[in-house]
Amino acid sequence: MSSVVKEKELSKDKSQGGKPLSADELRKMDAYWRACNYLCVGMLYLRANPLLRKPLEPDHIKNRLLGHWGSDPGQTFVWVHLNRLIKKYDLNLIYLSGPGHGAPATLSNSYLEGVYSEVYPDKSEDVAGMLKFFKQFSFPGGIGSHCTPETPGSIHEGGELGYSLSHGFGAAFDNPDLIVTVVVGDGEAETGPLATSWHSNKFLNPVRDGAVLPILHLNGYKIANPTVLARISPEELEWMFKGYGWEPHVVEGDDPATMHQLMAGVMEDCVTEIRAIQKKARSAPKGTEPERPRWPMIILRSPKGWTCPKEIDGHKLEGSWRAHQMPVLDPLTNPKHLKLVEKWMKSYKPEELFDESGKLIAELREMAPVGQRRITANPHANGGLLRKPMELPDFRDYAVKVEKPGQIEVSPTDVLAHFLRDAMKMNMTSFRVFGPDETASNKLQAIYEASGKTWMAKLLPEDADGGDLARDGRVMEILSEHTLEGWFEGYVLTGRHGFFSTYESFVHIIDSMFNQHAKWLEKSKLELRWRAPISSINLLITSLVWRQDHNGFTHQDPGFLDVVTNKSPEITRIYLPPDANCLLSVGDHCLRSANYVNVIVADKAPHMQYLNMDDAVKHCTKGIGIWDFASNDAGDEPDVVMACAGDIPTEEALAAVAILRERCSDVKIRFVNVVDLFRLMPETEHPHGLSEKEFDGLFTKNKPVIFNFHAYASLVHKLTYKRTNHENFHVRGYKEKGNINTPLELAILNQIDRFNLAIDVIDRVPRLQLTAAHTKEWLKGQIIEAVNYAHENGIDSKEIREWRWPL
């Protein structure tokens, strides 16, 4: 049964006569809470007179009032009670703030714990430091109003709603002693990603994982509207969470003293429930498979903007949408409202909380945990401190034997899967693979030989027949890219490693999540020395646009690469390995890297193999290079450079070269393949870009470059627009053409095929325009024949399917 605790329904505790807190504990906890709230309001309003030791004047108020108050007092209330339990039970606990602009709650606690001053010594624990602490908030040159990377103790940015709970579960996986408390805003709870993430409890194993304690903060309002979950009946809300598999405990009210007693009892119940669940699972006889428990969660109903003025100018303030952002908007120009802010701040009695120097008084300092048990000092919230490099097998041991280029076909992702399988075996407590029900579809099923799919929900007998489900599985599959990416981010942010594969067309679902994480990395890597490097986010993009089978137009979108290139070049990498050996080299490199988002584009279908392992390593290390076997310009200036990036574009470019060398034997072609896309950029624009000299050495200064590209052509132009030979770059890429097509037909529709490429060379090399007219006509005829054959037979011709590079 759920526990619903209201002000008049306090569950009995014999030791305290029904009150978990002694009078002295209650007094000090409420005082600490008042100190937190005072600091929150100070951040919102003050740029002078931080402890109100003289009457508040307009000059003490910030010129621009920017920030959010509404969720802060509820969050600080939770924090005070967490501190009590951390000290009582020596808990290892971190806190995630879900409400989007609720950073003052975390910041105030970090300051009171002394952590903020340790990280930022100029924000010292005195009047001068407090003033700097206040002034920087939502102020030019300062910090934002959500839990940005600059916030100690945070692994969740909060700039975009919906991911707090999935981040929390990611942090808990493989952290058996960790409790992750996640405060979910009731506005945030309306988002699709958050709604799905409640199902994460079906993937949490009480034997090996930590626990997540969600606290749904129902304060009733968003910016200007009520929230859905606050306006449904308590019974309906309880049924909803019971249906999700949770055991809800409800705490509601608005009287601080009573609410402290209620919250103390419920939070202690939740912690003891968590420990009982874990003890039962971990003490079970060996070989016993754990069952999915009903984990506790809390529904906290408190007023919006709790403890701010009850009303303003005859309008309800506390407990209404008006308290969401700045409850009092014009204290600079309205003397009455200035007095209201002063009265509000003085209601917290700062003179009782801070000593003469401005430091929290000694008896309240004792309320916080010490050392790394302080929430904002917990190393899991600075996961790079805990990160250990992966143990990896030698990727060369998985090499495809390539004696001659372009003679055999294999699935690149299947080859990679065997490497990942053994990487999993070597890192069975710190590495997980993520994918939306597509691990096997993307030919990565060899990973299941090391570990099955995590599954704590019901198991059926038939699951044993190829289902690959396992209570202790390490492959994370759920049909929600949002949840998976949230798990993955939480996992690496707390010091571990991972790998994510997904269909190319649907990786766009996590565009904005990628954006948020990239921004987090950029700040952390470039500006915050105290944040230790974390493992990279490794995204394998497969089931590509150029191999559609039955999916059609909806599955054709390579535009995620455009999104990635918009972020800082310091933290993004894009790799397009042309074959399996190159994919192995890239995969090994990415798993060893830190502080990047690595995007790898590789198809699951069989493709021709070009480079032996030694050559593949050299090619990937350079990131871009000339393939001698496909070039015939040695010692001469080429007539044309044929460049390519991506597996199908590489295959079609090679086929075009073969046609031209057979039919126009005197044409001089240089063949350039690109693995690392950012090598195209100037070194002044990207740390991995080529110098102008290196670039010109590959592409020449005045010859046409026919670039066959995996994605949208505009992206190559974007990356090379500052190059001296940019006007001679002619890029072919995806043009939004296609539906249910054979591979060659789809290539033809978008003009990245061998025939159109050969025609392009003829049109751009002046002397071929005069001598290759018959070849050009033949090529046009081949295009017509190929399309007709595909429409008649539903497959490309054998000649196309079995084409090999001519030896």
N, C-alpha and C positions, 0 to 999 in steps of 0.2 A: 504494500500500500504506500501511496505517496504521503509525504509529510507536509501538511499545510499549517504554517505557524503564523498566527496573527497576534495582535497586541494583547488580546484577552485569552489566548489559547497557548500559552507557553508550556511546553512539555516539562514534566516534573524532573528535577534533579535533586535527589534527597540531600546531597551534600550542601546545597545552597538554597534549600527551600524553594526549588523551582527556578532559581536564578543561577545560571552558570558562572556569572561574574560576581566577585566580591565587590563591595562598595568601593574599595580602593582601586581595584582593577577597572571598574566602570568609570570612575573619575579620571583616571590617567588615560584610558583608551579614548574617552570622549575629548579630553584635552589634546591628545595627539591628533585626533581627527580634526579638531578646530584649527590646529596649526597647519595641517595640510590644506584645509579649505581657505584659510587666510592667505597662504602662499598662492593658491590658485587665483584668487581674486586680485591679489597684488600683481600677478603676471598680466592679467587682463587690463588693468587700469593704470598702474603707477609707473612714473618715471622719476619720481623724487619722493622724499618723506616715507621711506619704506615701512617703518613701524608706527606711523601716525603719531609721532611724538610731538607734533604740533598740528594745529587745525589744518584740515585738508583744503587746499586751494587749487584753482584751475591750473596753475603752473605745475602742479604735481601730477596732473593727468596726461596721459599720452595724447598726442594730437590726432592720431588715428586709432580708433578702438576696434581691434580685430582679434577675434577669438571666440571660443565657445565655452559656456559655463554649464550647460544643461546636464551633462553626464558626469561632470567632475566630482560632485559631492558623493554620488553613489559609488563611484569607483574608489575614491579615497576611503570610504566606509568599508568596502571590501578589503582594501589593502591593510587597514589597521587590524582587521580580524585575521588576515593571513599572517601578519607578523606575530600575533599571539600564538598561533598554532605552530609556526616555524620554530619558535623558541620552546614551546612545550614538548614537541615531538621531534625536534631536530630535523625538520623537513628540508629536503632538497627541492626547491620550488621556484618556478619562474611565472611571470605574469604577462599576459597578452591583452592589450587594450583594443577591443574591437570598435567601439564608437569612434567615428572618423576623426573628430577633432578634440578628442579627450586627453591630449598630451599633458595638460597641466596636472592631472592626477598622478601620472608617472613622474613627471618632473619634480613636483613638490616632494614626493616621497624619496626620490633620489637625493634631493638636496638635504632633507631631514636625516637620511641615513648616512650622510657624509660622503657618499660616493660621487656626487656631482662635483664637489669641491676637490676631490682627489683627481678626477679626470680633467677638470677645468679649474686650476688653482686660483684664477682671478675671480671666480665665483665663490669666494671664501665664506665661511660660516660666521659672518659678522655683518654689521649694518652696511658697510661698503660693498661687500660681496653680494648681499641680498639685493641691493639696489641694482647691481649689474645683472643679477639673475632675473629680476623683474623686467628690466628695460629691454633685454635681448628678445623677449618673447613677442612673436609677430611684429618684429621691428626690423627695418632695413639693416642688413648686415648681421641679423640675428638668426633665430631659429623659427621653424614653422609651428603650426598649432596642432599637428599630429605627431605621432611618435617616430620622428625621422631617425636616420642612422646616428645622428648626434646625441640621441637620447640613451644614456646608459640603461642597461636592463631590457632594451627593446629588441625584438627580432621581427616585429610586425609593424610596417610603416603606417598602415591605416589611411593612407591617402586615397585609397579606393576601397569601398566597402565590400565585404563578402568573404574574406579569406582568413579571418582570425582563427576560426575553429579548425580548418584544414591545416593551417600553420601549426596550431597547437598539437594536433595529432602527429604531424611530421616530427615535431620535437620529441614527442613521447616514444615513438617507435625505437626499440633497442636501447632505451634509457630506463632500465627497470626501477631505479630508485627515484626518478624524477616525477614530480607532480606539476602539471601545466595547468594553471588556472587561466581560463579564457573568459573575459567579460564580453558578452555579445550584446551589442546595442540593438534595441528593438527596431530601429530603422534599418540597421544592417541585416536584421533577421528577415527582412522582406526580399532580399536579393536571392537570385537563383543559386549562386554558388554556396551561400551560407545554408540555404534550405537543404541542399543535397549533402552538405558536409556533416549534418547530424547523423548520417548513416556510417560515419567513420567508426562508430563503436562496433561495427561488424568486422573490423579489421584489427582491433586492438587485442593482443594476446596478454592476459594477466601474468603469465609466467615470465616472459622475456621483456615485455614493454612496460613503460611507466603508465601513468594515469592522466587523464584529462578531466578536469572539473569545470564544466561550463557553467557560467552564471549569466542567465538571460536577464539583462537589466531593463525591466519594464518601467520606464518613467513616462511613457504614454504618448510622446510627441516627437515628430521630426522637426524640420525647419518651420513648417507652417501647417502641418496636418497631424492628426492623431495617427498612431501606428496600429497596424492591423492586429497584432497579437495582444495589444493592450485593450482592445475593444471587443474581443470575443469573450465568451463566458469562461470563468475559471475552470469549469468542468471540461469544456471543449479544448482548452489549452492543455489541461492535464492529460486528456485522452490523446491529444496529438503527440505529446512527448512519450507517453507510455507506448503508443504505436511505433514510435521511432526506436523503442527499446531502452529508454532511460527510466530512472526512478526519480521523479521530480520532487523537490522539496521547495515549498513556497514560503517566503518571508515577506510580509507586507506591513506597511504602516508609515507614520511620519514623525512620531515622537522619538527623538534620538535616544533617550535613556532606555525606553522599552525596546526599541529596535536593536540596540547593542546587545541586550540580553537574548533577544530572539536569534539574531545572527550568530552570536557566539555558540548557542546550542546547536543550531542547524549545521554550521560549518564544521563543528567538531564531530557531529554525527557523520557528515560526509567523509571526513578524513578517516574516521575509524571504519566506515564501510569500505572505503578504498583499501585500507590496509587488511581488512578481513578477507576481501575478495582475493587479494594478492597472496595472502598467507595460505588460504585454502588451495589455490592453484599451484603454488610453489612447493607445498608440502605433500602434494598428492603422490601416491606410489609411482615409481618410475614406469614409464610407458603409458600412463594415464593421459589421455588427450583432454585438454581443458575445454570446458564449455563456455559459451558466451554468457557473461554475467550481465545483470542489469546495473550499469554504473550509475552512481548518483549524479544529479545536476540540481542546480538551484535556480528558482525564479524569484528574482528580487524586485518587488514592487515598491518603489519610492517615488516621491514627487520629482517632477522635472525641475532642475535647478534647486533642489532641496537646500534649505537654510538661507536662500536669498530673500529679499523683501516679499511679503505676501502679495502686495499689489503695487501698482504704479498708476497714478492719475486715475484712480477708480477702476483700473483694469486688473484682472487676475494676473499675477506674475509667477510666483512659485506654483508649480504644478500645471503650468500652461506652456504652449509653444513659445510664448514671449521670453521664456527663460533659456531657450535653446542656445542662442548666441550671446550677445551682450545684453544682459537684462536691463541695464540702464544705459541708454544710448547717447545722452547729451549732457553729461556732467560738466563739460567744458563751458557750455553756454547757458546752462540752466542751473542757477544757484540752488533751487529746491532739490533738484536731482543730484547735485554735488553733495548736499547734506545727506541724501538718501544713501549714496555710496559710502560716505563716511560712517553713518550709523550701521550700515550693513557690515563693514569691515570691523568696526569696533565691537560688534556683537560676538565676535570670536575671541575677544579679550586678549589681544596680542601681548599686553603688558604682563599677563600671567604665564605666557608661553615662552618668551624669549628673554634672556638676561640682558644686562646693560650693554654688553658688547654686540648683542644681536644674535647670539647663538641660542639654540633650543636649550631649555633648562635641563639640568642633569637628570632629574627623575623621568623626564620624557625621552631623553636620549636612550635611556635604558629600555624603553619599550620596543626599540628596533632590534632585530637580530644583529649579529656581529660578523665581521669577516666576509667570507664568500656565502654565508647564509643570508646576508642582506639580499633582497630580491634584485636590486639593480646592480649588485656585484656578482651575481651568480655567473660562473664562467659559461654555462650553457647559453646565456644570452650574448656571449661574445665567443661563438663556437670555434673560431679559429684557434683559440687558446687550447682547445681540447682535441683539435684535428690531428690525426696521424696519417701520414701518406699511405695510400693503398699498397698492399702487396699485390704485385701483378706477375702473371706468367710472362715468359718471353713471347711477344706477339709473333716473332719470326717462326716459332714452332708451328704456327697455324697457316703458314704460307701456302698459297696455291702454286704448284709447280708450273712455271711458264718458261718453256724452252724457246718458243718463237712467238712474237706478238700477234694477237688477233686470231688465234687458232682454236681456242677452247672457250666454252661458256660455263660460268657458275653463277650462283646467286651470291652477291657480295654480302648481304645481311646474314645469310646462312653461315658463311665463313666467320663473320664477326661473332655470331652467336656462340660458337665453340670457344672463342677467346673469352667472351663474357661469362660463359658457364664456369670456366676455371677461375676467372677473377672472383666470381661469387664464392666459389669453394674456399678461396684463400682469405675471404673477408666476410665471414658469416655473422658478424655482429655490427658491421659498419658500412655495408653496401646493399642497396636495394635497386631493383629495376622497376620502372613505372611504365604503364601503357594502358590505354582505354580498350581493353578486350581485344587487343590487336597484336599481342606478342607473337602468337603463332601465325597470325595472318601476315605479319611482317617477316616471317621466316626466322624468328628468333627462338623457336621452341626448344632448341638445344639447352637453353638456360634451365628448363624444367628438370634437366638431369642433375642439376645442383640443388635446386630448390623449387618447390611448387608455388602455387598461387595462394597468397594469404587469404584465408576464409574462416571466419569465426561463426558464420551463420549456420543454418541447418545443413547437414550432409545426408545425401541419399546413397543407397548401395551402388547405384549405377555411376556415381561420381568416380568410383574406383577404376572405371573403364575409360581411361583417357581424359578424365576431367582435370587431373593435375592440381586438385585442391589440397591444401594442407594447412593445418592449424599453425604450423611453424613456418609457413611459406614466406619467401622473401621477394616474390614477384607481386607487385601491387597492381591489381586490375579492377577498375570500376569504370562504368561508361560515363565518366564526367572528367573531361580534361581539366576543368577548374580544380576539382578536388585533388586530382593527381598532382598537378603543378603545385598546389598549396602544400600537400604532403612533402613533395620533393624539396621545395624551398625550406620548409620547416626542418627537414632532415639535414640539409647541408648547412643551414644557418646555425645548427647546434653541433657542427663538427664532423659530420659524416659524409658519405659519398653516394652518388646515384647516377642513373642513366634512364632517360625517358625516350620512348619511341612512339611515334604517332603518324597517322596519315597526313600527307602534305596539305591537303585541302582543308583539314580541320584543325591544324595547328593554330589557325587564326583565332580559334576560340580563346586561346590564352594570350592573344596579342597584348592586352592591357596588363595582364599579370607579368608578362615578360618586361613590359615597360617599367612597371613598378620595381621589379627586382633589379633591372639594369640601373635604374636611378639610385637604388640602395647601394649597389656595388660601386657605382661611380663615386658617390660621396665617401663611402667607407675606404675605398682604395686610394683615392687621390687627396682626401682632406683629413682623414681621421687616423692618425698614427696608432691610436690606442686600440683600434679594431683590428684583430689579427686576421690574416687571409683565410677565407673559407673555400671549400671545394667548389669547383665550377659547376654550373648547371649545364649538363650535356644533353642536347636535344637531337635525336636522330629523326630526320624527316624522311619518310619513305612512302611507298605506295604513290608514286609520283605521277605528275600530270601526263607524262608521255606514255604511260602504260595503263590504259583505262579499262579494258575488257568490257564489263557490263555497267560500269558506274556512270560514265558519261560526263556531261558538261558540269554538273554540280561538283564533281571531284577534280576539277581542273583549276587550280589556283596556286601558283608558286610565289605569291606575293609576300609571304612571311619574310623573305629575304630583304624586301624593301623596308619593312618595319624594322628589322634588325639594324640595317645600315643607318637609320636615323639616330641611333643611340651612340654614346661616346665610343670612339675607336679604341679607347684604353681598356674597354671591358667586353667588347664583342668580337667574335671570330666566326667566319663562315667558311666551311670546307666543302668542296665538291669532288671527292675522290673518284677517279674514273674507273677504278676496278677494285677487286677484293683486297689485293695486297696493299694498295694505297689506303683503303678503308681501315685495315688492321693498323697501319702506322698512325693514321689520324686518330683512331679510337684510343690507342695506347697513350698518345700525346694528350688527348683531352682528359682522360681519367687521371692523369698525373698533374694536371694544371690546377691553378687556384685563381679565384677572383675573376673568372670570365663567365660569359654565356657563350658556349660553343655550339654552333649549329652545324650539323653534318647532314648533307643531302646525299642519300644513296638508295638506290632502288632495290626491291626485294626480288625482282624477276631475274632470270639468267641473263648475263651480259658477257661480252667478250673480255678476255683478260689480256693485258698488254705488257706489264712490267713484272720482272722477277722481283723477289723481295728486296734485294740489294738496291736495285734501280728504283723501286717504289719508295724506299726510305730516303734515298737521295732526292728524288723528285718532290716528296712531301716536305722534306726539310727546306728545300729551296722555295716551295710553294707555287712555283711557276717555272716552266722550262721548255726547251726545244726537244722534241722527240726526233732523234736522228733517223730512226727507221722509217719515219713518214715524211722526211724532208729530203730534198735533192738540191739544196742551194749551197752545200758546203763549198767554201772558197769563192762563192759568187754572191752578188747582191740578189735577193729574191725578187721575183716579179710580184709576188703576193704573199702575205702572211695569212695562213689559215689558223685561227685560234679557236679554242673551245673550252667550255667549262660545264661539266655534267656528263653522266654516262651516255645517254642517248645522243645528246649533241656531239659528244666525242666520236661515237660510232658513226654517225652520219657524216661528220666532217672527214673522218678517215676514208669512208666510202667515196666521198666527193673527190678527195685527193687521188684515190686509186683510179677513178674514172678519168680525171684530167691527165694523169701521168700515162695512161694507156692511149688516150685519144689526142692529147696535145703534148707530145713527149718532150717538147723543148721548153715547156713552162717550168720556171724555177719557183718551187713552193717551200716556204718554211712553215713547219707545223709546231704550234705552241699550245701546250695544255696548261690550264690554270686549276690548281687545287685550292689554294688559299685566296679567296676572292679579294681580300683587302690588299694583296700585293699589287693590284692594279692602281692603287692610290699613290700619290706622291708621298715620299717619306716625311715631308713637312706636314702632311695632313693625317698620317696614320703611322703609328710606331712600327708597323710591319710593312709599310709601303716601300716600293722600289724607288731608288734614286732615279733621277732623270737619265743619267748615263746608262744604268741597267735597263731601264725601260726602253730606251732608244735602241739598245743593243739587241733586244728581242724583237721589237716591232718596226724598226727602221723609222726614218724621219719623213719619208716622202712616198712610201708605197702603200697600196690599199691593204687594209686589214679586214678580212671577213671573219667576224667573231660569232660563232654559233654558241648560244647561251641557253642555259637551262630555264631561266625565268624570264621576266619582262625585259625587253631590250633596253628600255630607258635606264635601268639600273647600271648597266655597264657604261652608258654615256655619263651618268651621274658620277661614277667613280673615276672616270678618265677625262673629265671635261677640261682639266688644267694641263693635260699632256700636250706636248708640242705637235704630235701627230693625230690629235683628236679628230680633226676634220676628215681624215682618211679612214676613220673607224666606221665600219658598216656592220651593225649588230643585228643578228636575227635571234628572235626569242619568241616566247608565247604571246599570241595575239588575240586571246579569247575566242579562238576558233576550235570547234570540235564538239563531238558528242560521243556516240558509241562507234568508235573507230578502231581500226587496226593500228599498230604502232606507226607503220610507215604512212598510212593515210593521215593520221593525226599530225605527223611531222610535216607532210605536204601541205595540209591546210594552214599551218602556221609558218611555212616556208623555211623550216630548219632542216629539211631533208637533203639528201645527197644530190638530187637532181637540181633543185633550186640553188643550192650552194655552188655547184659547178657552173650553172648559168651566171650566177653573180660574179664569179671569177672571170668568166669570158667577157662579161660586160665591162669589167673594171680594169682589165689589162689591155692596153691599147692594141698591141699587135695581135692579140687573140680575136679581137673584134673583126679583124680582116681575114683570119685564117681558120676560125673555128665555127663558122656559120652552120655547117652541116652537123657538127657535134651539138650545137645549141638546139637545132631542130630535133635531133634524136632525143635529147634530154627532155624536151617538151612532150614528145611522144611517150617517153617512159613514165612521165607523171600521169598521163591519161590512162595508160595501160595499168598502172599500179592501182589507181582509184577504182577503175572498172573491175579489176580482179578482186579487190577487197569486197566490193559490193555484191559480186556474184558468188564468191566462195566463203565470205566471212572470215578470211584469213589472208595474210600477206603471202605472196608466192614463195615457193620453196627457194627460189634463187635469192630472194631477199632474206628469208628466215635463216638460211644456211650460208649467208655471205661470210667470207673470211678475208682477212687482210692477205693480199697476194704476196707470196714469198719470192 
